[in-house]
Amino acid sequence: FFGYFWIKPKVTYKIYIMKQLKLSLLFLLCVLVAVPVSAKRKTKVIAHRGYWKTEGSAQNSIRSLERANEIKVYGSEFDVHLTADNVPVVFHDSKIQGKPIQTTPYAELKDLKLPNGETLPTLEQYLDRAKKLKKTKLIFELKSHATPQRDREAAKIAVDMVNGKKLTKRTEYIAFSLEAAKELHRLSPKTPVYYLNGDLSPKQLKELGFAGLDYNYKVMQKHPEWFAEAKDLKLKTNVWTVDDPQVMKEMIENGVDFLTTDYPEEAQKAVHLYR
């Protein structure tokens, strides 16, 4: 009789412990299953040529960089050419007001104006302003130059200036020229370098040491398998220039890491909606 009351609590206690262990293991399993979902990479927005589709701004202007910083996008993309006398300037097109940038001395370009009234910015002026804007990554596109040698020279000047301004950790390089991209990676191996041209697979990019691909969205629509391939290779994916809301949705749902757009505020809303 007395043994019953002494044995039963011990048995009950053992059963209780086993149930608690099972519950703990079940909880741990649920957590492990949930981690990949909660850790899903959130698409980040990059303002194409800065945030220029806004009052008082213009493509590749210093104001476009400031506006990108104000809306807290991940990065602000900008384009850099070397003048004939090796002054890097921030501008997209090959010509400004009819003057070919890469074959014209800086003295003939320095007073030319952007559509918002700003003077054509040098890279040094642009980076000096960027140093005071702490929130935004600098997505530095080095434009293609006339020869592979000139691409390498431009890469050297670019990297030296970025390093000299102590902006290396805030800068990511992109280029259409494979020669320029390889040289940027060689000169700054710890800095992310992305290739723009769209003709190399993720595996080829990995072999070259690049951080990932930065392709037009139409390329990725033709090669949707590259999203998964890049992820498996631990490469990042970026798409440009995504201005259509439906394409934004498609790219975000494909898990793209970065979305480059002329409409960064709309893209931020899309990321929040579809992620």
C-alpha positions in Angstrom: 0.0 0.0 0.0 2.7 2.5 1.0 4.9 1.3 -1.9 2.2 2.3 -4.3 2.4 5.9 -3.2 6.2 5.9 -3.3 6.6 4.3 -6.7 3.8 6.0 -8.6 5.2 9.6 -8.2 8.5 8.4 -9.6 6.9 6.8 -12.6 4.7 9.8 -13.2 7.8 12.1 -12.9 9.6 10.0 -15.6 6.6 10.2 -17.9 6.5 14.0 -17.4 10.2 14.4 -18.2 9.8 12.3 -21.4 6.9 14.4 -22.5 8.8 17.6 -21.9 11.8 16.3 -23.9 9.5 15.4 -26.8 7.9 18.9 -26.7 11.3 20.5 -26.6 12.5 18.5 -29.6 9.3 19.3 -31.5 9.8 23.0 -30.8 13.5 22.9 -31.9 12.4 21.1 -35.1 9.8 23.8 -35.8 12.4 26.5 -35.3 14.9 24.9 -37.6 12.2 24.5 -40.3 11.1 28.1 -39.9 14.7 29.6 -40.2 15.0 29.4 -44.0 11.6 31.1 -44.4 12.4 33.9 -41.9 16.0 34.3 -43.3 14.7 34.7 -46.8 16.8 37.5 -48.4 15.0 40.7 -48.7 15.4 42.6 -52.0 17.2 45.9 -51.6 16.6 48.9 -53.8 19.2 50.8 -55.8 18.4 54.2 -57.3 19.5 54.2 -60.9 21.7 57.2 -61.6 20.7 58.4 -58.2 17.1 59.5 -57.3 16.7 61.8 -60.3 13.0 61.6 -61.1 12.2 64.1 -58.4 12.0 67.9 -58.2 15.4 69.7 -58.4 17.3 66.6 -59.3 19.0 65.3 -62.5 20.7 62.0 -63.5 24.1 61.6 -61.9 23.8 64.9 -60.1 25.0 65.4 -56.6 21.4 66.2 -55.7 20.3 62.8 -57.0 22.8 61.2 -54.6 21.4 63.3 -51.7 17.8 62.4 -52.5 18.7 58.7 -52.7 20.3 59.0 -49.3 17.2 60.9 -47.9 14.8 58.0 -48.9 17.2 55.4 -47.4 17.7 53.2 -50.4 20.4 50.6 -50.2 22.5 52.2 -52.9 22.8 55.0 -55.4 24.2 54.1 -58.8 26.3 56.5 -60.8 28.5 56.4 -63.9 32.1 57.5 -64.4 34.2 58.4 -67.5 37.8 59.5 -67.8 38.4 62.7 -69.7 41.2 62.9 -72.2 43.5 64.2 -69.5 42.5 61.5 -66.9 40.0 63.5 -64.8 37.1 61.1 -63.8 33.7 62.8 -64.1 30.2 61.6 -63.2 28.0 61.3 -66.3 26.1 58.6 -68.1 26.2 59.4 -71.8 29.4 59.4 -73.9 28.8 63.0 -74.8 27.7 66.1 -72.9 26.3 68.9 -74.9 27.8 67.4 -78.0 31.3 67.0 -76.5 32.7 63.5 -76.3 33.8 63.1 -72.7 36.6 60.6 -73.1 38.4 62.5 -75.9 38.0 66.0 -74.5 40.2 67.7 -71.8 38.4 68.5 -68.6 39.0 72.2 -69.0 36.5 72.1 -71.9 33.9 70.3 -69.9 34.2 71.8 -66.4 31.6 74.5 -66.8 28.9 72.5 -68.6 25.6 72.2 -66.8 23.3 69.3 -66.0 19.6 69.7 -66.5 19.1 70.8 -62.9 21.7 73.6 -63.1 24.5 71.8 -61.4 27.9 71.8 -63.0 29.2 68.5 -64.4 30.6 66.8 -61.2 34.0 65.3 -61.0 34.3 62.0 -59.2 36.2 63.8 -56.4 33.4 66.3 -55.9 30.9 63.4 -55.9 32.8 61.3 -53.4 33.4 64.3 -51.1 29.7 64.8 -50.8 29.1 61.1 -50.4 31.4 61.0 -47.3 28.9 63.2 -45.5 26.0 61.0 -46.4 26.3 57.9 -44.3 23.3 55.8 -45.3 23.8 54.9 -48.9 26.1 52.5 -50.7 27.9 53.9 -53.7 27.2 51.7 -56.7 30.1 52.8 -59.0 29.7 52.0 -62.7 32.9 52.4 -64.6 32.0 53.1 -68.1 33.6 51.3 -71.0 36.6 53.1 -72.6 38.1 52.8 -76.0 40.6 50.1 -75.4 41.3 47.4 -72.8 44.4 49.4 -71.7 42.3 52.4 -71.2 39.8 50.4 -69.2 42.6 49.3 -66.9 43.8 52.8 -66.5 40.4 54.0 -65.6 40.0 51.2 -63.1 43.3 52.2 -61.4 42.3 55.9 -61.1 38.9 55.0 -59.8 40.1 52.6 -57.1 42.9 54.9 -56.0 40.4 57.7 -55.5 37.8 55.7 -53.7 40.5 54.3 -51.4 42.0 57.7 -50.9 38.7 59.0 -49.8 38.3 56.1 -47.4 35.1 55.0 -49.0 36.1 51.5 -50.0 33.7 49.8 -47.6 30.8 51.8 -48.9 31.6 51.2 -52.6 30.5 48.4 -55.0 31.8 48.4 -58.6 29.9 47.5 -61.7 31.0 47.4 -65.3 30.0 46.3 -68.8 33.6 45.9 -69.8 34.9 42.5 -68.7 38.5 43.9 -68.7 37.5 46.7 -66.4 35.6 44.4 -64.1 38.5 42.0 -63.8 40.9 44.9 -63.2 38.6 46.4 -60.5 38.5 43.0 -58.8 42.3 42.6 -59.0 42.9 46.1 -57.6 40.3 45.9 -54.8 39.8 42.1 -54.2 37.6 42.6 -51.1 35.2 45.0 -52.8 32.2 43.5 -54.5 32.4 43.7 -58.3 29.4 42.9 -60.5 29.4 42.3 -64.2 26.7 44.0 -66.3 26.8 42.6 -69.8 24.6 39.6 -69.4 26.6 37.1 -71.4 28.2 35.0 -68.6 26.6 32.3 -66.4 26.8 32.4 -62.6 29.4 29.6 -62.7 31.6 31.7 -65.0 31.2 34.8 -62.8 32.2 32.7 -59.7 35.3 31.5 -61.5 36.3 35.1 -62.2 35.9 36.0 -58.5 33.0 38.4 -59.0 30.4 39.0 -56.2 27.6 38.3 -58.6 25.7 39.4 -61.7 24.0 42.7 -62.4 22.0 42.0 -65.6 19.1 43.6 -67.4 15.8 42.0 -66.2 15.2 40.7 -69.7 18.3 38.6 -69.5 17.0 37.1 -66.2 13.6 36.4 -67.8 15.4 34.4 -70.5 17.5 32.6 -67.8 15.3 32.2 -64.7 17.4 29.3 -63.6 20.2 31.7 -63.0 18.5 33.0 -59.8 18.8 29.5 -58.2 22.3 28.9 -59.7 23.6 32.2 -58.3 22.2 31.5 -54.9 23.7 28.0 -54.8 27.1 29.5 -55.7 26.6 32.2 -53.0 26.6 35.0 -55.6 24.3 38.0 -55.4 21.8 39.0 -58.1 20.9 42.5 -59.3 18.6 43.5 -62.1 18.3 46.7 -64.0 16.5 48.9 -64.9 13.2 47.8 -63.4 10.5 50.5 -63.7 7.4 48.4 -64.5 5.5 47.4 -61.3 4.7 44.0 -62.7 8.4 43.3 -63.5 9.3 44.6 -60.0 6.9 42.0 -58.5 8.3 39.2 -60.8 11.9 39.9 -59.8 11.2 40.3 -56.1 9.3 37.0 -56.1 12.3 35.4 -57.8 14.3 36.4 -54.8 16.6 39.0 -56.5 19.0 40.6 -54.0 19.0 44.0 -55.6 16.6 45.9 -57.8 17.9 48.9 -59.7 15.2 51.4 -60.7 14.4 55.0 -61.8 11.5 54.8 -59.3 13.1 53.9 -56.0 10.2 54.9 -53.7 7.8 52.7 -55.7 10.3 49.8 -55.6 10.5 50.2 -51.8 6.8 49.8 -51.6 6.8 46.8 -53.9 9.5 45.1 -51.7 7.4 45.6 -48.6 4.3 44.3 -50.5 5.8 41.2 -52.2 8.7 40.0 -50.0 
